[in-house]
Amino acid sequence: MLVQNQPMLGSAHYSFWLKTRRWTLGLLAAWLLVNLCVPWFARDLDRFSFLGFPLGYWLAAEGALLVYLLLIAIYVVVMDRLEAALLAQTAATASSTGAAPTQG
């Protein structure tokens, strides 16, 4: 987890927060889509079956939960990579200027 006591300045931090916001909004949009579309189209989806159950029922009972877990896993992996890239960029900048990077 990235913790800093100083205000975030510089292009690396701006890029980090821009990417963080984009990923967060995209994953929230996917979450909203699952929450709204599955119940809305459940009766239409019941025409199809999955593992012997009507698809609308299966998506509401199990599929949505799996999607939520997938969204959480995607968020964790992406944020770890973004934070590692930010720390590497901050360390490279600090070593070129002679200052120590701040990390928590």
C-alpha positions as CSV (number, residue, x, y, z in Angstrom):
1,M,0.0,0.0,0.0
2,L,1.3,3.4,-0.9
3,V,1.3,5.9,1.9
4,Q,2.8,9.4,1.7
5,N,2.6,12.3,4.1
6,Q,3.6,14.8,1.4
7,P,1.2,16.1,-1.2
8,M,1.4,14.1,-4.4
9,L,3.2,16.2,-7.0
10,G,4.8,15.4,-10.3
11,S,3.8,13.6,-13.5
12,A,4.3,10.1,-12.1
13,H,1.8,10.7,-9.3
14,Y,-0.6,12.4,-11.6
15,S,-0.4,9.5,-14.0
16,F,-0.9,7.1,-11.1
17,W,-4.1,8.8,-9.9
18,L,-5.4,9.1,-13.4
19,K,-5.0,5.4,-14.1
20,T,-6.4,4.6,-10.6
21,R,-9.5,6.6,-11.3
22,R,-10.0,5.1,-14.7
23,W,-9.7,1.5,-13.5
24,T,-12.0,2.2,-10.5
25,L,-14.6,3.8,-12.6
26,G,-14.4,1.0,-15.2
27,L,-14.8,-1.7,-12.5
28,L,-17.6,0.2,-10.9
29,A,-19.4,0.4,-14.3
30,A,-19.0,-3.3,-14.7
31,W,-20.4,-3.8,-11.1
32,L,-23.4,-1.6,-11.9
33,L,-24.0,-3.4,-15.2
34,V,-24.1,-6.7,-13.4
35,N,-26.4,-5.3,-10.7
36,L,-28.9,-3.7,-13.2
37,C,-28.8,-6.0,-16.2
38,V,-29.1,-9.4,-14.6
39,P,-32.3,-8.7,-12.7
40,W,-33.7,-6.6,-15.6
41,F,-33.2,-9.4,-18.2
42,A,-33.7,-12.3,-15.9
43,R,-36.9,-13.5,-17.5
44,D,-35.5,-13.2,-21.0
45,L,-32.4,-15.1,-19.9
46,D,-34.5,-17.9,-18.4
47,R,-35.0,-19.2,-21.9
48,F,-31.5,-20.6,-21.8
49,S,-30.2,-23.1,-19.3
50,F,-26.7,-23.4,-17.7
51,L,-25.9,-26.6,-15.8
52,G,-29.5,-27.6,-15.8
53,F,-30.7,-24.3,-14.2
54,P,-32.4,-21.4,-16.0
55,L,-29.7,-18.9,-16.9
56,G,-31.4,-15.9,-15.2
57,Y,-31.6,-17.8,-12.0
58,W,-28.0,-19.0,-12.2
59,L,-26.6,-15.6,-12.9
60,A,-28.6,-14.0,-10.0
61,A,-27.7,-16.8,-7.6
62,E,-24.1,-17.7,-8.5
63,G,-22.9,-15.8,-11.6
64,A,-23.1,-12.3,-10.1
65,L,-21.1,-13.4,-7.0
66,L,-18.4,-14.8,-9.3
67,V,-18.3,-11.6,-11.3
68,Y,-17.9,-9.6,-8.0
69,L,-15.0,-11.8,-7.0
70,L,-13.4,-11.4,-10.4
71,L,-13.8,-7.6,-10.2
72,I,-12.1,-7.6,-6.8
73,A,-9.2,-9.8,-8.1
74,I,-8.7,-7.5,-11.1
75,Y,-8.6,-4.5,-8.9
76,V,-6.1,-6.0,-6.5
77,V,-3.8,-7.1,-9.4
78,V,-4.0,-3.8,-11.3
79,M,-3.5,-1.6,-8.2
80,D,-0.4,-3.7,-7.1
81,R,1.1,-3.2,-10.5
82,L,0.3,0.5,-10.6
83,E,1.8,1.1,-7.1
84,A,4.9,-1.0,-8.0
85,A,5.4,1.1,-11.1
86,L,4.9,4.3,-9.2
87,L,7.4,3.2,-6.5
88,A,9.9,2.2,-9.1
89,Q,9.5,5.5,-10.9
90,T,9.7,7.5,-7.7
91,A,12.9,5.6,-6.7
92,A,14.5,6.2,-10.1
93,T,13.7,9.9,-9.9
94,A,15.0,10.1,-6.3
95,S,18.2,8.3,-7.2
96,S,18.8,10.6,-10.1
97,T,18.3,13.7,-7.8
98,G,20.0,12.2,-4.8
99,A,16.9,12.3,-2.5
100,A,15.5,9.3,-0.7
101,P,12.1,8.1,-1.9
102,T,9.2,8.3,0.6
103,Q,7.2,5.1,1.0
104,G,5.2,3.6,3.8
